[in-house]
Amino acid sequence: MEIVMKLKIEKLPEGVYLATSDEVPGLVAQGRTIDETVEIAKDVARKLYELYIERGEEPPFKISSKNKLTLNVAVALGA
């Protein structure tokens, strides 16, 4: 499967990174590094998609038939 989404990644005062996406409702991921946060966000997107399918609902985001997840990551870091 493939989904292209924009992530907003913020560095929190605690030193960890938080990712959210306006394109994938419910996606929230937190990690110690940007790379770890992106990987967690990919996993969360997959799980959210599977949850919609299990419930028989139409996901509010589109996934193609390819078997991969591709991210268009927009990174916003605090000064």
Backbone as JSON Lines, residues from 0, in Angstrom:
{"i":0,"aa":"M","n":[0.83,-1.18,0.0],"ca":[0.0,0.0,0.0],"c":[0.87,1.23,0.0]}
{"i":1,"aa":"E","n":[0.36,2.32,-0.48],"ca":[1.12,3.56,-0.52],"c":[0.23,4.72,-0.13]}
{"i":2,"aa":"I","n":[0.73,5.57,0.72],"ca":[0.04,6.8,1.08],"c":[1.08,7.91,1.06]}
{"i":3,"aa":"V","n":[0.69,9.06,0.56],"ca":[1.56,10.23,0.6],"c":[0.89,11.22,1.54]}
{"i":4,"aa":"M","n":[1.6,11.63,2.57],"ca":[1.02,12.55,3.53],"c":[2.07,13.54,3.98]}
{"i":5,"aa":"K","n":[1.61,14.67,4.44],"ca":[2.5,15.68,5.01],"c":[2.47,15.52,6.52]}
{"i":6,"aa":"L","n":[3.64,15.52,7.11],"ca":[3.76,15.45,8.56],"c":[4.21,16.8,9.09]}
{"i":7,"aa":"K","n":[3.67,17.18,10.22],"ca":[4.17,18.34,10.95],"c":[4.95,17.76,12.13]}
{"i":8,"aa":"I","n":[6.24,18.06,12.2],"ca":[7.08,17.53,13.27],"c":[7.59,18.7,14.1]}
{"i":9,"aa":"E","n":[7.32,18.63,15.39],"ca":[7.74,19.68,16.31],"c":[8.65,19.1,17.38]}
{"i":10,"aa":"K","n":[9.64,19.86,17.77],"ca":[10.48,19.46,18.9],"c":[9.84,20.03,20.16]}
{"i":11,"aa":"L","n":[9.51,19.14,21.08],"ca":[8.86,19.55,22.32],"c":[9.9,19.99,23.35]}
{"i":12,"aa":"P","n":[9.51,20.79,24.33],"ca":[10.45,21.25,25.36],"c":[11.14,20.09,26.09]}
{"i":13,"aa":"E","n":[10.47,18.93,26.14],"ca":[11.04,17.77,26.81],"c":[12.18,17.14,26.01]}
{"i":14,"aa":"G","n":[12.38,17.61,24.77],"ca":[13.47,17.1,23.94],"c":[13.06,16.02,22.96]}
{"i":15,"aa":"V","n":[11.79,15.63,22.95],"ca":[11.32,14.62,22.01],"c":[10.61,15.32,20.85]}
{"i":16,"aa":"Y","n":[10.34,14.57,19.79],"ca":[9.67,15.1,18.61],"c":[8.25,14.56,18.54]}
{"i":17,"aa":"L","n":[7.32,15.41,18.1],"ca":[5.92,15.05,17.98],"c":[5.49,15.26,16.53]}
{"i":18,"aa":"A","n":[4.9,14.23,15.92],"ca":[4.42,14.32,14.55],"c":[2.91,14.21,14.52]}
{"i":19,"aa":"T","n":[2.28,15.07,13.71],"ca":[0.85,15.01,13.44],"c":[0.66,15.22,11.95]}
{"i":20,"aa":"S","n":[-0.55,14.93,11.46],"ca":[-0.83,15.13,10.05],"c":[-2.28,15.57,9.88]}
{"i":21,"aa":"D","n":[-2.48,16.67,9.17],"ca":[-3.84,17.11,8.86],"c":[-4.49,16.17,7.85]}
{"i":22,"aa":"E","n":[-3.69,15.43,7.1],"ca":[-4.2,14.55,6.05],"c":[-4.61,13.18,6.57]}
{"i":23,"aa":"V","n":[-4.12,12.81,7.76],"ca":[-4.47,11.51,8.36],"c":[-5.01,11.79,9.76]}
{"i":24,"aa":"P","n":[-6.33,11.97,9.88],"ca":[-6.92,12.28,11.18],"c":[-6.57,11.21,12.22]}
{"i":25,"aa":"G","n":[-6.19,11.66,13.39],"ca":[-5.86,10.74,14.47],"c":[-4.4,10.36,14.54]}
{"i":26,"aa":"L","n":[-3.61,10.75,13.57],"ca":[-2.2,10.39,13.58],"c":[-1.44,11.29,14.54]}
{"i":27,"aa":"V","n":[-0.86,10.65,15.55],"ca":[0.02,11.32,16.51],"c":[1.16,10.35,16.79]}
{"i":28,"aa":"A","n":[2.39,10.81,16.62],"ca":[3.55,9.95,16.85],"c":[4.61,10.75,17.59]}
{"i":29,"aa":"Q","n":[5.31,10.08,18.48],"ca":[6.35,10.74,19.26],"c":[7.59,9.88,19.27]}
{"i":30,"aa":"G","n":[8.77,10.5,19.1],"ca":[10.02,9.77,19.11],"c":[11.16,10.61,19.64]}
{"i":31,"aa":"R","n":[12.29,9.94,19.86],"ca":[13.47,10.63,20.39],"c":[14.23,11.38,19.31]}
{"i":32,"aa":"T","n":[14.1,10.92,18.05],"ca":[14.75,11.57,16.91],"c":[13.71,11.8,15.82]}
{"i":33,"aa":"I","n":[14.05,12.63,14.84],"ca":[13.13,12.85,13.72],"c":[12.92,11.54,12.96]}
{"i":34,"aa":"D","n":[14.0,10.79,12.7],"ca":[13.86,9.52,11.97],"c":[12.95,8.55,12.71]}
{"i":35,"aa":"E","n":[13.15,8.42,14.02],"ca":[12.31,7.52,14.8],"c":[10.85,7.98,14.77]}
{"i":36,"aa":"T","n":[10.63,9.27,14.85],"ca":[9.28,9.81,14.83],"c":[8.59,9.54,13.5]}
{"i":37,"aa":"V","n":[9.31,9.69,12.4],"ca":[8.75,9.4,11.07],"c":[8.4,7.92,10.95]}
{"i":38,"aa":"E","n":[9.27,7.04,11.42],"ca":[8.99,5.6,11.35],"c":[7.76,5.25,12.18]}
{"i":39,"aa":"I","n":[7.63,5.84,13.34],"ca":[6.45,5.59,14.18],"c":[5.2,6.13,13.48]}
{"i":40,"aa":"A","n":[5.3,7.3,12.85],"ca":[4.17,7.88,12.13],"c":[3.72,6.97,10.99]}
{"i":41,"aa":"K","n":[4.66,6.37,10.28],"ca":[4.31,5.42,9.21],"c":[3.5,4.26,9.78]}
{"i":42,"aa":"D","n":[3.96,3.72,10.9],"ca":[3.28,2.59,11.52],"c":[1.88,2.99,11.99]}
{"i":43,"aa":"V","n":[1.76,4.17,12.58],"ca":[0.46,4.65,13.04],"c":[-0.5,4.81,11.85]}
{"i":44,"aa":"A","n":[-0.02,5.36,10.73],"ca":[-0.87,5.53,9.54],"c":[-1.37,4.18,9.05]}
{"i":45,"aa":"R","n":[-0.5,3.18,9.02],"ca":[-0.91,1.84,8.59],"c":[-1.99,1.28,9.53]}
{"i":46,"aa":"K","n":[-1.76,1.43,10.83],"ca":[-2.7,0.89,11.81],"c":[-4.05,1.61,11.75]}
{"i":47,"aa":"L","n":[-4.03,2.92,11.56],"ca":[-5.28,3.65,11.42],"c":[-6.05,3.17,10.2]}
{"i":48,"aa":"Y","n":[-5.35,2.96,9.09],"ca":[-5.99,2.47,7.87],"c":[-6.63,1.1,8.12]}
{"i":49,"aa":"E","n":[-5.87,0.2,8.74],"ca":[-6.37,-1.15,9.03],"c":[-7.59,-1.09,9.96]}
{"i":50,"aa":"L","n":[-7.6,-0.17,10.9],"ca":[-8.72,-0.03,11.83],"c":[-9.99,0.36,11.09]}
{"i":51,"aa":"Y","n":[-9.88,1.33,10.17],"ca":[-11.04,1.72,9.37],"c":[-11.57,0.53,8.57]}
{"i":52,"aa":"I","n":[-10.68,-0.23,7.96],"ca":[-11.08,-1.38,7.14],"c":[-11.77,-2.43,8.01]}
{"i":53,"aa":"E","n":[-11.2,-2.73,9.18],"ca":[-11.8,-3.71,10.09],"c":[-13.21,-3.31,10.5]}
{"i":54,"aa":"R","n":[-13.44,-2.02,10.67],"ca":[-14.76,-1.53,11.08],"c":[-15.72,-1.4,9.9]}
{"i":55,"aa":"G","n":[-15.22,-1.66,8.7],"ca":[-16.07,-1.55,7.51],"c":[-16.32,-0.11,7.11]}
{"i":56,"aa":"E","n":[-15.46,0.79,7.54],"ca":[-15.61,2.21,7.22],"c":[-14.63,2.63,6.13]}
{"i":57,"aa":"E","n":[-14.99,3.68,5.42],"ca":[-14.1,4.24,4.4],"c":[-13.06,5.12,5.09]}
{"i":58,"aa":"P","n":[-11.77,4.82,4.93],"ca":[-10.74,5.67,5.56],"c":[-10.82,7.09,5.01]}
{"i":59,"aa":"P","n":[-10.56,8.1,5.85],"ca":[-10.62,9.49,5.39],"c":[-9.38,9.91,4.6]}
{"i":60,"aa":"F","n":[-8.52,8.94,4.26],"ca":[-7.35,9.19,3.45],"c":[-7.2,8.04,2.47]}
{"i":61,"aa":"K","n":[-6.54,8.29,1.36],"ca":[-6.44,7.31,0.28],"c":[-5.12,6.56,0.31]}
{"i":62,"aa":"I","n":[-5.19,5.27,0.04],"ca":[-4.0,4.44,-0.08],"c":[-4.09,3.71,-1.41]}
{"i":63,"aa":"S","n":[-3.0,3.73,-2.17],"ca":[-3.0,3.05,-3.47],"c":[-2.69,1.58,-3.29]}
{"i":64,"aa":"S","n":[-2.69,0.83,-4.37],"ca":[-2.5,-0.62,-4.29],"c":[-1.04,-1.03,-4.17]}
{"i":65,"aa":"K","n":[-0.11,-0.1,-4.29],"ca":[1.3,-0.45,-4.13],"c":[1.57,-0.83,-2.69]}
{"i":66,"aa":"N","n":[2.55,-1.66,-2.46],"ca":[2.79,-2.18,-1.11],"c":[3.9,-1.41,-0.4]}
{"i":67,"aa":"K","n":[3.75,-0.09,-0.3],"ca":[4.73,0.69,0.43],"c":[4.1,1.99,0.91]}
{"i":68,"aa":"L","n":[4.74,2.6,1.86],"ca":[4.28,3.86,2.43],"c":[5.3,4.93,2.07]}
{"i":69,"aa":"T","n":[4.87,5.99,1.43],"ca":[5.76,7.08,1.05],"c":[5.29,8.35,1.72]}
{"i":70,"aa":"L","n":[6.2,9.07,2.33],"ca":[5.84,10.29,3.04],"c":[6.43,11.5,2.35]}
{"i":71,"aa":"N","n":[5.63,12.54,2.23],"ca":[6.11,13.85,1.84],"c":[6.18,14.62,3.15]}
{"i":72,"aa":"V","n":[7.34,14.68,3.75],"ca":[7.47,15.19,5.11],"c":[7.84,16.66,5.11]}
{"i":73,"aa":"A","n":[6.96,17.46,5.7],"ca":[7.25,18.87,5.93],"c":[7.66,18.99,7.38]}
{"i":74,"aa":"V","n":[8.87,19.43,7.63],"ca":[9.4,19.47,8.99],"c":[9.41,20.91,9.49]}
{"i":75,"aa":"A","n":[8.76,21.13,10.63],"ca":[8.76,22.46,11.26],"c":[9.49,22.33,12.59]}
{"i":76,"aa":"L","n":[10.62,22.99,12.72],"ca":[11.4,22.93,13.94],"c":[11.42,24.29,14.61]}
{"i":77,"aa":"G","n":[11.32,24.28,15.92],"ca":[11.36,25.54,16.68],"c":[12.76,26.13,16.67]}
{"i":78,"aa":"A","n":[12.81,27.41,16.87],"ca":[14.1,28.11,16.85],"c":[14.87,27.89,18.13]}
